[in-house]
Amino acid sequence: SFGIVGSRYFSSIFSNIDVHKFEFFSYQAFDTVSALQHHIGSCTHMMMLIALAAPGALVFATLLSLISPGRRPKWLLHYANAACALAVALAIASAAYVAINGPATSQVVGYRGAGISVRLDSVSCTMFLLVAFIGLFVMKYSASYLDGEERQGKFVGAMAGVLASVQLLVIAGNLGQFVVAWIAASIFLNQLLLFYPNRLMARRAARKKALMARLGDVSLIVAAGILALSFNTFDIATIAQLAHASEASLPLAFAAACLGVSAILKSAQFPTHGWLTEVMETPTPVSALLHAGVVNGGGFLLIRFADVMLLAPGVLAALAIVGGFTALFGGIVMITQPAIKNALAWSTIGQMGFMILQCGLALFPIALLHIVCHSLYKAHAFLASGSAVDDVAALRRPGPVATPSVQVIAKSFLIALIIYAAIGLTLGLSHKSPQSIALGIILILGVAYLLAQGLADAAPRQLTLRTTVFSLGAAVSYFALQAGAEWLTSGTLRAPPAPTALEWSLMILAVLSFGSVALVQTMLPLWGSHPAAAGLRVHLSNGLYANALLDRMLGTWSAGSSTSKA
């Protein structure tokens, strides 16, 4: 009876509702939702266009340099600086948009899916802001550094071209745009390397860089073609999604291998590193500009196509081997260089090797963090290299040079590992991947070198206190920054998979190799005065002649006039 009464009650209520009014409000709600979706889509499209305005303004600066390529082009300098400042502002706006609305890709403007589109996510916005920020200061620095040079306007135009190309590269949402921007950055960089065309070393470096760049371009084009045919799309975000859901196959493994070759050639990995040590003949702003997504573009390539790389564990293992050896090789040679710019160049080679090692271990978020930190540090180091000697000479030394004994060295390594374990367990070492733990051990072995200097018998109390604080700060910073990078890229980059037997072997080999080098470097004051060390130092300072052998093989020992056409 209650059911019958209830049914009659609700029937009477609904019978009094005006159906036409209900349909009217329904249509109104539908129109409101559709309008909101259209508004969101319009905002997304507008944001993408705004992001393209940054490289567009720099391209216009390159065109203006054709009108005023000579000495002191004031209006061109003002415009180039304004374009760089605009790029920083738009990069910040793009990052804010992604933080509020999430990742997004614009519609492609081109032919049959290949063309120009913008992809904004945590990876692209991080690199966009990094490139724009470094570009702003390098452009301002070059205005005074090259003041009075006959071809100053042309230099500004080529630098703007490099920045525009790299910005188009990092925000690329389409394979076509990615490949074109990749090639364009190398072409404009070649013009900067030849700013002093009468210098033999500059011509040799430009010729060698052009050769490596063309090989890398061909490898990238092949990889892009395979990916487009395999997934039937040019959209980079779609390729990542499909690769994430795909199984390993021979075409995709070959595409990953081609991407790895391009990254190796781009980031000056052994034995193709020679051109980077020879660019010191170019103006100092060029050396700083290399760290704005140019020499570290290989790392960005691997990070952007991380889902494809994870389908080829053998390729990642090869990258880990090449990157690890390059890191050790560059770091050892660096300490034998008497000139500060040469030492910085070899340091960059070693750091790029460490970046490739991180990618080979599938630690893509940490590789992105490495790119940001190293780029900011090394760009500043090059721009400040002119006053570095005076600054070091003016330092107030607290006491005699501390030479640690064997017992102190052993104690410093033990304390470093204890610090790593204590801070790691406090901040959460249990949920870290084995790859990141191994990388942390490598870092802490470097911290042991600092501790050894502070714990030496002749070390004053002030030095001991400083090294202890720096060691603790390095360990805490590693875990904190690593957690921040993983959180920032959690929606874009995948966590590293469980290591296989091959990857375990590589991690153990890497830890032992870096540990041995750290031990030898720490004990350098004990055996550095031996006569055999002097001869070894000569060979190391020449990079074990690997660059000379590559010059003989490639015929790049002499620099011809064809370099200017590359």
VEXDREN-2710 file (C-alpha; in Angstrom, 1 decimal):
% VEXDREN-2710
k/r/px/py/pz
1/SER/0.0/0.0/0.0
2/PHE/2.9/2.4/0.7
3/GLY/4.2/1.7/-2.8
4/ILE/0.9/2.5/-4.4
5/VAL/0.6/5.8/-2.5
6/GLY/4.2/6.8/-3.2
7/SER/3.8/6.1/-6.9
8/ARG/0.7/8.2/-7.1
9/TYR/2.4/11.0/-5.2
10/PHE/5.4/11.2/-7.5
11/SER/3.2/10.8/-10.6
12/SER/1.2/13.9/-9.5
13/ILE/4.4/15.9/-9.0
14/PHE/6.0/15.0/-12.4
15/SER/2.6/15.6/-14.1
16/ASN/2.8/19.3/-13.0
17/ILE/6.2/19.8/-14.6
18/ASP/6.3/21.8/-17.9
19/VAL/8.2/19.5/-20.3
20/HIS/9.1/22.4/-22.6
21/LYS/10.7/24.3/-19.7
22/PHE/12.7/21.2/-18.8
23/GLU/13.9/20.8/-22.3
24/PHE/14.8/24.5/-22.4
25/PHE/16.9/24.3/-19.3
26/SER/18.6/21.1/-20.6
27/TYR/19.5/22.8/-23.8
28/GLN/20.8/25.8/-21.9
29/ALA/23.0/23.6/-19.7
30/PHE/24.3/21.8/-22.8
31/ASP/25.1/25.0/-24.5
32/THR/26.9/26.3/-21.4
33/VAL/29.1/23.2/-21.2
34/SER/29.8/23.4/-24.9
35/ALA/30.7/27.0/-24.7
36/LEU/33.0/26.3/-21.7
37/GLN/34.7/23.5/-23.6
38/HIS/35.1/25.8/-26.6
39/HIS/36.5/28.5/-24.4
40/ILE/39.0/26.1/-22.8
41/GLY/40.1/24.9/-26.3
42/SER/40.4/28.6/-27.4
43/CYS/42.6/29.3/-24.4
44/THR/44.8/26.3/-25.2
45/HIS/45.1/27.4/-28.8
46/MET/45.9/30.9/-27.7
47/MET/48.6/29.7/-25.2
48/MET/50.2/27.7/-27.9
49/LEU/50.4/30.7/-30.2
50/ILE/51.8/32.8/-27.4
51/ALA/54.5/30.2/-26.8
52/LEU/55.5/30.3/-30.5
53/ALA/55.9/34.1/-30.2
54/ALA/59.2/33.6/-28.3
55/PRO/61.1/31.9/-31.1
56/GLY/59.3/34.0/-33.6
57/ALA/60.7/37.2/-32.1
58/LEU/64.2/35.7/-32.2
59/VAL/63.8/34.7/-35.8
60/PHE/62.9/38.3/-36.6
61/ALA/66.2/39.4/-34.9
62/THR/68.1/37.0/-37.2
63/LEU/66.4/38.6/-40.2
64/LEU/67.2/42.1/-38.9
65/SER/70.9/41.1/-38.6
66/LEU/71.0/40.8/-42.4
67/ILE/70.4/44.5/-42.6
68/SER/72.9/45.5/-40.0
69/PRO/75.6/42.8/-39.8
70/GLY/78.4/45.2/-38.8
71/ARG/79.9/47.0/-35.8
72/ARG/77.7/48.3/-32.9
73/PRO/74.2/47.7/-34.2
74/LYS/72.5/49.5/-31.3
75/TRP/68.9/49.0/-32.4
76/LEU/69.5/45.3/-33.2
77/LEU/71.1/44.8/-29.8
78/HIS/68.2/46.4/-28.0
79/TYR/65.7/44.4/-30.0
80/ALA/67.6/41.1/-29.4
81/ASN/67.7/41.7/-25.7
82/ALA/64.0/42.6/-25.7
83/ALA/63.2/39.4/-27.6
84/CYS/65.2/37.3/-25.1
85/ALA/63.4/39.0/-22.2
86/LEU/60.0/38.3/-23.9
87/ALA/61.0/34.6/-24.2
88/VAL/61.6/34.4/-20.5
89/ALA/58.2/35.9/-19.8
90/LEU/56.5/33.6/-22.2
91/ALA/58.3/30.6/-20.8
92/ILE/57.1/31.5/-17.3
93/ALA/53.5/32.0/-18.6
94/SER/53.7/28.6/-20.3
95/ALA/54.8/26.9/-17.1
96/ALA/52.0/28.6/-15.2
97/TYR/49.5/27.4/-17.8
98/VAL/50.7/23.8/-17.5
99/ALA/50.6/24.0/-13.7
100/ILE/46.9/25.2/-13.8
101/ASN/45.6/23.2/-16.8
102/GLY/47.9/20.3/-17.2
103/PRO/49.8/19.1/-20.3
104/ALA/48.4/20.1/-23.7
105/THR/49.3/19.9/-27.4
106/SER/48.1/22.3/-30.0
107/GLN/46.7/21.4/-33.4
108/VAL/49.2/20.8/-36.1
109/VAL/49.7/23.4/-38.9
110/GLY/51.2/21.6/-41.8
111/TYR/50.6/18.9/-44.4
112/ARG/49.3/15.4/-43.7
113/GLY/50.1/15.6/-40.0
114/ALA/53.6/16.9/-40.3
115/GLY/54.2/20.5/-39.5
116/ILE/54.3/22.9/-36.5
117/SER/52.6/22.2/-33.2
118/VAL/53.4/23.1/-29.6
119/ARG/53.6/20.5/-26.8
120/LEU/53.6/22.0/-23.3
121/ASP/54.3/19.7/-20.3
122/SER/56.7/19.6/-17.4
123/VAL/59.6/18.6/-19.6
124/SER/59.1/21.1/-22.4
125/CYS/58.4/24.0/-20.0
126/THR/61.4/23.3/-17.9
127/MET/63.7/23.3/-20.9
128/PHE/61.9/26.3/-22.4
129/LEU/62.5/28.3/-19.3
130/LEU/66.1/27.1/-19.0
131/VAL/67.0/28.0/-22.6
132/ALA/65.2/31.4/-22.4
133/PHE/66.9/32.3/-19.1
134/ILE/70.4/31.4/-20.2
135/GLY/69.9/33.1/-23.6
136/LEU/68.9/36.4/-22.0
137/PHE/72.1/36.7/-20.0
138/VAL/74.4/35.4/-22.8
139/MET/72.8/37.9/-25.2
140/LYS/73.4/40.7/-22.7
141/TYR/77.0/39.6/-22.0
142/SER/77.8/39.4/-25.7
143/ALA/76.8/43.0/-26.3
144/SER/79.7/44.2/-24.2
145/TYR/82.1/41.3/-24.9
146/LEU/81.9/41.9/-28.7
147/ASP/81.6/45.6/-28.6
148/GLY/83.6/47.1/-31.6
149/GLU/83.8/43.8/-33.5
150/GLU/83.3/44.2/-37.3
151/ARG/80.8/41.4/-37.5
152/GLN/79.0/42.0/-34.3
153/GLY/75.6/42.2/-35.9
154/LYS/76.0/38.9/-37.7
155/PHE/77.0/37.3/-34.4
156/VAL/73.9/38.6/-32.7
157/GLY/71.7/37.3/-35.6
158/ALA/73.3/33.8/-35.5
159/MET/73.0/33.7/-31.7
160/ALA/69.3/34.6/-32.0
161/GLY/68.9/31.9/-34.6
162/VAL/70.4/29.3/-32.2
163/LEU/68.1/30.3/-29.4
164/ALA/65.0/30.3/-31.7
165/SER/65.9/26.9/-33.0
166/VAL/66.4/25.4/-29.6
167/GLN/63.2/26.9/-28.3
168/LEU/61.3/25.5/-31.2
169/LEU/62.9/22.2/-30.5
170/VAL/62.0/21.9/-26.8
171/ILE/58.3/22.9/-27.3
172/ALA/57.9/20.8/-30.5
173/GLY/54.8/18.7/-30.5
174/ASN/55.4/17.3/-34.0
175/LEU/58.2/15.2/-35.4
176/GLY/58.6/17.4/-38.4
177/GLN/59.1/20.5/-36.3
178/PHE/61.5/18.6/-34.0
179/VAL/63.8/17.5/-36.9
180/VAL/63.8/20.9/-38.6
181/ALA/64.6/22.7/-35.3
182/TRP/67.3/20.1/-34.5
183/ILE/69.1/20.7/-37.9
184/ALA/68.6/24.5/-37.8
185/ALA/70.3/24.8/-34.4
186/SER/73.4/23.1/-35.8
187/ILE/73.5/25.3/-38.8
188/PHE/73.3/28.5/-36.8
189/LEU/75.9/27.2/-34.3
190/ASN/78.3/26.6/-37.2
191/GLN/78.1/30.3/-38.1
192/LEU/79.1/31.2/-34.5
193/LEU/82.0/28.8/-34.5
194/LEU/83.3/30.5/-37.6
195/PHE/83.0/34.0/-36.2
196/TYR/86.8/34.2/-36.4
197/PRO/87.3/32.5/-39.8
198/ASN/91.1/33.1/-39.9
199/ARG/91.7/31.0/-36.8
200/LEU/92.8/27.5/-37.8
201/MET/91.5/25.8/-34.7
202/ALA/88.1/27.5/-35.1
203/ARG/87.8/26.2/-38.7
204/ARG/88.8/22.8/-37.6
205/ALA/86.3/22.7/-34.8
206/ALA/83.5/24.0/-37.1
207/ARG/84.3/21.4/-39.8
208/LYS/84.4/18.6/-37.3
209/LYS/81.2/19.8/-35.6
210/ALA/79.4/20.0/-39.0
211/LEU/80.4/16.5/-39.9
212/MET/79.1/15.1/-36.6
213/ALA/76.0/17.2/-36.8
214/ARG/75.1/15.9/-40.3
215/LEU/75.6/12.3/-39.2
216/GLY/73.4/13.0/-36.2
217/ASP/70.8/14.7/-38.5
218/VAL/70.6/11.6/-40.8
219/SER/70.2/9.3/-37.8
220/LEU/67.4/11.4/-36.3
221/ILE/65.6/11.6/-39.7
222/VAL/65.7/7.8/-40.0
223/ALA/64.4/7.4/-36.4
224/ALA/61.6/9.9/-37.0
225/GLY/60.6/8.1/-40.2
226/ILE/60.4/4.8/-38.5
227/LEU/58.4/6.2/-35.6
228/ALA/56.0/7.9/-38.0
229/LEU/55.4/4.7/-40.0
230/SER/55.2/2.5/-37.0
231/PHE/52.6/4.6/-35.1
232/ASN/51.0/6.2/-38.1
233/THR/51.4/9.7/-36.6
234/PHE/53.8/12.6/-36.3
235/ASP/52.5/13.7/-32.9
236/ILE/55.1/13.3/-30.3
237/ALA/52.7/12.9/-27.4
238/THR/50.7/10.3/-29.3
239/ILE/53.9/8.4/-30.1
240/ALA/54.8/8.3/-26.4
241/GLN/51.4/7.0/-25.4
242/LEU/51.4/4.3/-28.1
243/ALA/55.0/3.3/-27.3
244/HIS/54.1/3.0/-23.6
245/ALA/51.4/0.4/-24.6
246/SER/53.5/-1.4/-27.2
247/GLU/55.7/-4.4/-27.1
248/ALA/59.4/-4.4/-28.2
249/SER/60.0/-4.9/-31.9
250/LEU/62.9/-4.8/-34.3
251/PRO/61.8/-1.5/-36.1
252/LEU/61.3/0.3/-32.7
253/ALA/64.6/-1.0/-31.4
254/PHE/66.3/0.3/-34.6
255/ALA/64.6/3.6/-34.1
256/ALA/65.8/3.8/-30.5
257/ALA/69.3/3.0/-31.7
258/CYS/69.2/5.8/-34.2
259/LEU/68.0/8.2/-31.4
260/GLY/70.9/7.0/-29.3
261/VAL/73.4/7.7/-32.1
262/SER/72.0/11.2/-32.6
263/ALA/72.3/11.8/-28.8
264/ILE/75.9/10.6/-28.7
265/LEU/76.9/12.8/-31.6
266/LYS/75.0/15.8/-30.3
267/SER/76.4/15.6/-26.8
268/ALA/80.1/15.1/-27.7
269/GLN/80.5/11.6/-26.4
270/PHE/83.7/9.7/-26.8
271/PRO/85.2/9.4/-29.4
272/THR/83.3/12.2/-31.1
273/HIS/84.1/14.8/-28.3
274/GLY/87.0/16.6/-30.0
275/TRP/85.1/19.5/-31.5
276/LEU/83.9/20.6/-28.1
277/THR/87.5/21.0/-26.8
278/GLU/88.4/23.1/-29.9
279/VAL/85.5/25.6/-29.7
280/MET/87.6/27.6/-27.2
281/GLU/88.8/29.6/-30.2
282/THR/85.3/31.1/-30.5
283/PRO/84.1/34.0/-28.4
284/THR/83.3/33.1/-24.8
285/PRO/79.5/33.7/-25.2
286/VAL/79.4/30.8/-27.6
287/SER/80.8/28.4/-25.0
288/ALA/78.1/29.6/-22.5
289/LEU/75.4/29.3/-25.2
290/LEU/76.3/25.7/-25.8
291/HIS/74.7/24.9/-22.5
292/ALA/71.3/26.4/-23.5
293/GLY/70.0/23.1/-25.0
294/VAL/72.7/22.7/-27.6
295/VAL/75.4/20.3/-26.4
296/ASN/72.9/18.9/-23.9
297/GLY/70.3/18.5/-26.7
298/GLY/71.2/14.8/-26.9
299/GLY/69.9/14.3/-23.3
300/PHE/66.7/16.1/-24.1
301/LEU/66.2/13.9/-27.2
302/LEU/66.4/10.8/-25.0
303/ILE/64.1/12.3/-22.4
304/ARG/61.5/13.4/-24.9
305/PHE/61.4/9.9/-26.5
306/ALA/61.9/8.0/-23.2
307/ASP/59.0/5.7/-23.8
308/VAL/60.6/4.6/-27.1
309/MET/64.0/4.1/-25.5
310/LEU/62.5/1.9/-22.8
311/LEU/61.5/-0.6/-25.5
312/ALA/65.2/-1.2/-26.3
313/PRO/67.1/-2.2/-23.1
314/GLY/70.1/-3.1/-25.2
315/VAL/70.3/0.4/-26.6
316/LEU/70.0/1.8/-23.1
317/ALA/72.8/-0.4/-21.9
318/ALA/75.1/0.8/-24.8
319/LEU/74.3/4.4/-23.8
320/ALA/75.2/3.7/-20.2
321/ILE/78.5/2.2/-21.3
322/VAL/79.4/5.1/-23.6
323/GLY/78.2/7.7/-21.2
324/GLY/79.9/6.2/-18.2
325/PHE/83.3/5.9/-20.0
326/THR/82.9/9.5/-21.3
327/ALA/82.2/10.8/-17.8
328/LEU/85.3/9.1/-16.4
329/PHE/87.5/10.1/-19.3
330/GLY/86.4/13.7/-19.3
331/GLY/86.7/14.1/-15.6
332/ILE/90.3/12.6/-15.5
333/VAL/91.5/14.8/-18.4
334/MET/89.9/17.9/-16.9
335/ILE/92.2/17.9/-13.9
336/THR/95.3/18.0/-16.1
337/GLN/94.3/21.1/-18.1
338/PRO/96.2/24.3/-17.2
339/ALA/93.8/26.7/-19.0
340/ILE/90.5/27.4/-17.3
341/LYS/88.3/27.3/-20.5
342/ASN/89.9/24.1/-21.6
343/ALA/89.2/22.6/-18.2
344/LEU/85.6/23.8/-18.4
345/ALA/85.3/22.2/-21.8
346/TRP/86.5/18.8/-20.6
347/SER/84.3/19.2/-17.6
348/THR/81.3/19.6/-19.9
349/ILE/82.3/16.4/-21.8
350/GLY/82.4/14.5/-18.5
351/GLN/79.1/16.0/-17.4
352/MET/77.4/15.2/-20.7
353/GLY/78.7/11.6/-20.3
354/PHE/77.1/11.4/-16.9
355/MET/73.9/12.7/-18.4
356/ILE/73.9/10.0/-21.0
357/LEU/74.7/7.4/-18.3
358/GLN/71.6/8.6/-16.4
359/CYS/69.5/8.1/-19.5
360/GLY/71.0/4.7/-20.1
361/LEU/69.9/3.7/-16.5
362/ALA/66.4/4.9/-17.4
363/LEU/66.7/7.8/-14.8
364/PHE/65.1/10.3/-17.1
365/PRO/63.8/12.7/-14.4
366/ILE/67.3/12.8/-12.8
367/ALA/68.8/13.4/-16.3
368/LEU/66.5/16.4/-16.7
369/LEU/67.5/17.7/-13.3
370/HIS/71.2/17.3/-14.3
371/ILE/70.7/19.3/-17.5
372/VAL/69.2/22.2/-15.6
373/CYS/71.7/22.3/-12.8
374/HIS/74.8/21.8/-15.0
375/SER/73.6/24.3/-17.6
376/LEU/73.1/27.1/-15.1
377/TYR/76.4/26.4/-13.4
378/LYS/78.5/25.9/-16.5
379/ALA/77.1/28.9/-18.4
380/HIS/77.9/31.1/-15.4
381/ALA/81.4/29.5/-15.2
382/PHE/82.2/30.4/-18.8
383/LEU/80.8/33.9/-18.5
384/ALA/82.9/34.5/-15.3
385/SER/86.0/32.7/-16.6
386/GLY/87.8/36.0/-17.4
387/SER/87.9/36.9/-13.7
388/ALA/88.3/33.4/-12.3
389/VAL/92.1/33.6/-12.1
390/ASP/92.0/36.9/-10.2
391/ASP/89.3/35.6/-7.9
392/VAL/91.2/32.5/-7.0
393/ALA/94.4/34.5/-6.4
394/ALA/92.5/36.8/-4.1
395/LEU/91.2/33.9/-1.9
396/ARG/92.3/34.0/1.7
397/ARG/93.8/30.6/2.4
398/PRO/93.2/29.4/5.9
399/GLY/96.5/27.5/6.2
400/PRO/98.9/25.1/4.4
401/VAL/97.8/22.6/1.8
402/ALA/96.3/19.6/3.4
403/THR/97.6/16.2/2.2
404/PRO/95.4/13.4/3.5
405/SER/97.0/10.1/4.5
406/VAL/95.8/6.7/3.5
407/GLN/94.0/6.3/6.9
408/VAL/92.3/9.6/6.5
409/ILE/91.2/8.7/2.9
410/ALA/89.7/5.4/4.2
411/LYS/88.0/7.2/7.0
412/SER/86.5/9.8/4.6
413/PHE/85.0/7.2/2.3
414/LEU/83.5/5.4/5.3
415/ILE/82.0/8.6/6.7
416/ALA/80.6/9.5/3.2
417/LEU/78.8/6.2/2.9
418/ILE/77.5/6.6/6.5
419/ILE/76.2/10.1/5.6
420/TYR/74.5/8.7/2.5
421/ALA/72.8/5.9/4.4
422/ALA/71.7/8.0/7.3
423/ILE/70.2/10.8/5.2
424/GLY/68.8/8.3/2.6
425/LEU/67.0/6.3/5.3
426/THR/65.7/9.5/6.9
427/LEU/64.3/10.9/3.6
428/GLY/63.1/7.5/2.3
429/LEU/65.7/5.3/0.7
430/SER/63.5/2.2/0.8
431/HIS/61.2/3.3/-2.1
432/LYS/64.0/4.4/-4.3
433/SER/64.9/2.4/-7.5
434/PRO/68.2/0.5/-7.5
435/GLN/69.4/2.8/-10.4
436/SER/68.9/6.0/-8.3
437/ILE/70.6/4.4/-5.3
438/ALA/73.6/3.4/-7.4
439/LEU/73.7/7.0/-8.8
440/GLY/73.6/8.4/-5.3
441/ILE/76.6/6.2/-4.2
442/ILE/78.6/7.6/-7.2
443/LEU/77.7/11.1/-6.0
444/ILE/78.7/10.4/-2.4
445/LEU/82.1/9.0/-3.5
446/GLY/82.8/12.4/-4.9
447/VAL/81.8/13.9/-1.5
448/ALA/84.4/11.7/0.1
449/TYR/87.1/13.8/-1.7
450/LEU/85.8/16.9/0.1
451/LEU/85.9/15.1/3.4
452/ALA/89.4/13.8/2.9
453/GLN/90.6/17.4/2.5
454/GLY/89.0/18.5/5.7
455/LEU/90.0/15.5/7.7
456/ALA/93.7/15.7/6.8
457/ASP/96.1/16.3/9.7
458/ALA/97.3/19.7/8.4
459/ALA/93.8/20.9/7.7
460/PRO/92.7/23.8/9.8
461/ARG/89.5/23.7/11.7
462/GLN/87.8/26.1/9.4
463/LEU/88.4/23.8/6.4
464/THR/87.2/20.8/8.3
465/LEU/84.0/22.6/9.2
466/ARG/83.4/23.8/5.6
467/THR/83.9/20.4/4.0
468/THR/81.7/18.7/6.6
469/VAL/78.9/21.2/5.9
470/PHE/79.3/20.9/2.1
471/SER/79.2/17.1/2.3
472/LEU/76.0/17.1/4.3
473/GLY/74.5/19.7/2.0
474/ALA/75.4/17.7/-1.1
475/ALA/73.8/14.5/0.3
476/VAL/70.6/16.3/1.4
477/SER/70.3/18.2/-1.8
478/TYR/70.6/15.1/-3.9
479/PHE/67.7/13.4/-2.3
480/ALA/65.6/16.6/-2.1
481/LEU/66.2/17.6/-5.7
482/GLN/65.7/14.0/-7.0
483/ALA/62.3/13.9/-5.2
484/GLY/61.4/17.2/-6.7
485/ALA/62.3/16.2/-10.2
486/GLU/60.4/12.9/-9.9
487/TRP/57.3/14.8/-8.6
488/LEU/57.5/17.4/-11.3
489/THR/57.7/14.9/-14.2
490/SER/55.5/12.2/-12.6
491/GLY/52.8/12.7/-15.2
492/THR/55.2/12.9/-18.2
493/LEU/58.1/10.5/-17.5
494/ARG/57.8/6.9/-16.3
495/ALA/59.7/5.5/-13.3
496/PRO/62.6/3.3/-14.2
497/PRO/61.7/-0.3/-14.6
498/ALA/63.1/-3.1/-12.5
499/PRO/66.8/-3.7/-13.5
500/THR/67.7/-6.8/-15.4
501/ALA/70.9/-8.8/-14.9
502/LEU/72.6/-6.7/-17.5
503/GLU/71.6/-3.5/-15.8
504/TRP/72.7/-4.8/-12.4
505/SER/76.1/-5.6/-13.9
506/LEU/76.4/-2.1/-15.4
507/MET/75.4/-0.4/-12.1
508/ILE/78.0/-2.4/-10.2
509/LEU/80.6/-1.7/-12.9
510/ALA/79.8/2.0/-12.8
511/VAL/80.0/2.2/-9.0
512/LEU/83.3/0.4/-8.9
513/SER/84.8/2.5/-11.8
514/PHE/83.7/5.9/-10.3
515/GLY/84.8/4.7/-6.9
516/SER/88.3/3.8/-8.2
517/VAL/88.7/7.2/-9.9
518/ALA/87.6/9.0/-6.8
519/LEU/90.1/7.1/-4.8
520/VAL/92.9/7.8/-7.2
521/GLN/92.0/11.5/-7.3
522/THR/91.9/11.7/-3.5
523/MET/95.3/10.1/-3.3
524/LEU/96.8/12.3/-6.0
525/PRO/98.9/14.4/-3.5
526/LEU/100.6/11.2/-2.3
527/TRP/101.8/10.0/-5.7
528/GLY/101.5/13.1/-7.9
529/SER/105.2/14.0/-7.4
530/HIS/106.4/10.6/-8.7
531/PRO/108.4/10.9/-12.0
532/ALA/106.0/8.5/-13.7
533/ALA/103.1/10.8/-12.9
534/ALA/104.6/13.6/-14.9
535/GLY/104.6/11.5/-18.1
536/LEU/101.1/10.3/-17.4
537/ARG/100.0/13.9/-17.0
538/VAL/101.3/14.8/-20.4
539/HIS/99.3/12.0/-22.1
540/LEU/96.2/12.8/-20.2
541/SER/96.4/16.5/-20.9
542/ASN/96.3/15.6/-24.6
543/GLY/93.2/13.4/-24.1
544/LEU/95.2/10.3/-24.7
545/TYR/95.4/11.5/-28.3
546/ALA/91.9/10.2/-29.1
547/ASN/91.0/13.4/-30.9
548/ALA/94.1/13.4/-33.0
549/LEU/93.4/9.8/-34.1
550/LEU/89.8/10.7/-35.0
551/ASP/91.2/13.7/-37.1
552/ARG/93.4/11.4/-39.0
553/MET/90.6/8.9/-39.7
554/LEU/88.1/11.6/-40.8
555/GLY/90.6/13.8/-42.6
556/THR/89.7/16.8/-40.4
557/TRP/93.3/17.5/-39.4
558/SER/93.4/20.4/-41.8
559/ALA/90.5/22.8/-42.1
560/GLY/89.5/23.8/-45.6
561/SER/87.3/26.5/-46.9
562/SER/84.4/24.2/-47.2
563/THR/83.7/24.7/-43.5
564/SER/81.9/27.9/-44.1
565/LYS/79.4/26.2/-46.3
566/ALA/78.4/23.6/-43.7
END
